[in-house]
Amino acid sequence: MSKLSYSNSLIKLSAEYGQYSGREHVADSPKSVKFRCDFKAGKFYPFLYVQHGLEDWPFTQFRAGLRFEL
């Protein structure tokens, strides 16, 4: 797994590449890339997330969310 990240007081960015082995078959090795962006807006923390599967794992997933700090 490889990961790059950057953050400051208002934003956090990350990109990650990962590979899994032996998920379904002995010879498979699905790979994926993941991107995430978190924002800070007062006590709210909205985020965006994308995961894209490569080779043996062809799918794309999008997420958007909102976290609230108590």
C-alpha positions in Angstrom: 0.0 0.0 0.0 1.2 3.5 -0.9 -0.3 6.7 0.5 0.2 10.4 -0.1 -1.4 13.0 2.2 -1.5 16.7 2.7 -3.3 18.7 5.4 -3.6 22.2 6.9 -6.0 23.8 9.3 -9.0 23.7 6.8 -8.5 20.8 4.4 -7.1 17.3 4.4 -6.3 15.4 1.2 -5.2 11.8 0.7 -4.5 9.4 -2.2 -3.9 5.7 -1.7 -3.0 2.8 -3.9 -3.6 -0.7 -2.5 -3.4 -4.3 -3.6 -5.1 -7.4 -2.1 -4.1 -11.0 -2.7 -6.1 -14.2 -2.6 -9.5 -12.6 -2.3 -11.4 -15.1 -4.5 -8.8 -17.2 -6.3 -5.2 -18.0 -5.7 -3.9 -16.0 -8.7 -6.1 -12.9 -8.4 -4.7 -9.6 -7.0 -7.2 -6.8 -7.2 -5.9 -3.3 -7.0 -7.6 0.0 -6.1 -6.9 3.7 -5.8 -8.7 5.8 -3.2 -9.0 9.6 -2.9 -10.4 11.5 0.1 -10.9 15.2 0.8 -12.0 16.4 4.2 -12.9 20.0 4.9 -13.4 22.0 8.1 -16.3 24.5 8.4 -16.7 25.4 12.0 -18.0 22.3 13.8 -18.9 20.6 10.5 -16.6 18.4 8.6 -17.9 17.5 5.1 -15.9 14.9 3.1 -15.7 13.4 -0.4 -14.4 10.0 -1.1 -13.8 8.1 -4.4 -12.5 4.5 -4.7 -11.8 3.0 -8.1 -11.0 -0.7 -8.7 -8.3 -1.7 -11.1 -7.8 -5.0 -13.0 -9.6 -7.8 -11.1 -11.8 -5.5 -9.2 -13.6 -3.2 -11.7 -15.9 -0.8 -9.8 -16.1 2.8 -8.8 -17.5 4.0 -5.5 -18.4 7.6 -4.5 -19.2 8.8 -1.0 -20.1 12.2 0.4 -20.7 12.8 4.1 -20.9 15.3 6.9 -19.4 14.8 10.3 -20.4 17.1 13.2 -18.1 17.7 16.2 -19.9 17.9 19.6 
